[in-house]
Amino acid sequence: MLTIRDLVKVYPGPVTALQGINLDVPPGMFGLLGPNGAGKSTLMKILAGLLEATSGQVFLDGEDVLSRPERIRQHLGYLPQEFGFYPHLTGEKMLTYLLKLKGVEAPGGLKKLVAELLLRVNLQDAAKRRVKGYSGGMRQRLGIAQAIAGDPRLIIVDEPTAGLDPEERLRFYRILAELAADRIVLLSTHIVEDVAVLCPRFAVIRKGRLVAQTSPSEACQAIEGKVFEGRLGREERAEIQGRGQVIQSILVEGKNRVRVYLPDGVPLAGFEPVQANLEDAYLLLMQDAAQVPRPQAEAPALAAGGAA
């Protein structure tokens, strides 16, 4: 279990990046969802021992992470948002170099371990190719290969699918799902699909605060029957201001439509009920309006009708 209590990070300025984060992350895949600048990367760097917290506590299976970061590094795999590679090195040599930097010991030798890791991330056929010729997805898979070396208890991946094409993203999803079978994998992302596909549980972070801790199904159920889609004219726009919230404007077959959240479940004229999805729930949590569903203070799941 990864336990985070009252975690605060204040940068000079002062700029408060984290405002008292409290979170329990169980074994398996856990998502941290939020927009760019929400504080996700700051939290990841603190957990990885790369950044000092202003205050708070972090424990991994009872081990104090903040007071003894050197101890946690032995049980940690980390893939940052931007991972630097030497483009002139082959994938095999680059991974060997990274494992030496990490101080990874392999009973059968580093050469054997490197081959096993490249096979696990499906890069065995590209082992002799220079990294500069790798696609974005291949570089991410090389990054995850170094992260899993040493069989870490906790793996942190920060925005791992940003910029990947759909095929590479699916390939990366399968790798992460396999890794989560017997360890904690903390996935930080601003892409709702990443969480919907991979994470049984997730938390939403906004402006340095956690605004929800729930599951994809619970998040959708909290607003089910209250999401509608249609064309928003001047009259409907005036009516919705007192009743609900516009979630987003979307294009459907080239025509502009809007999705709206109406807590009373009564549609506007010309609007049709639609199935709520995780993107709807997430976009509502990013808004300030009082009628947006919020988690209860004591409960981990989203609760409709809470105060902002």
Beta strands, then each sheet from edge to edge (+ up, - down):
strand 1: 2-11
strand 2: 15-25
strand 3: 28-33
strand 4: 55-60
strand 5: 63-64
strand 6: 76-79
strand 7: 154-158
strand 8: 184-189
strand 9: 201-206
strand 10: 209-214
strand 11: 227-230
strand 12: 245-252
strand 13: 255-261
strand 14: 272-273
strand 15: 294-295
strand 16: 302-303
sheet 1: 2+ 1- 4+ 5-
sheet 2: 6+ 7+ 8+ 3+ 9+ 10-
sheet 3: 12+ 13- 11+ 14-
sheet 4: 15+ 16-
end
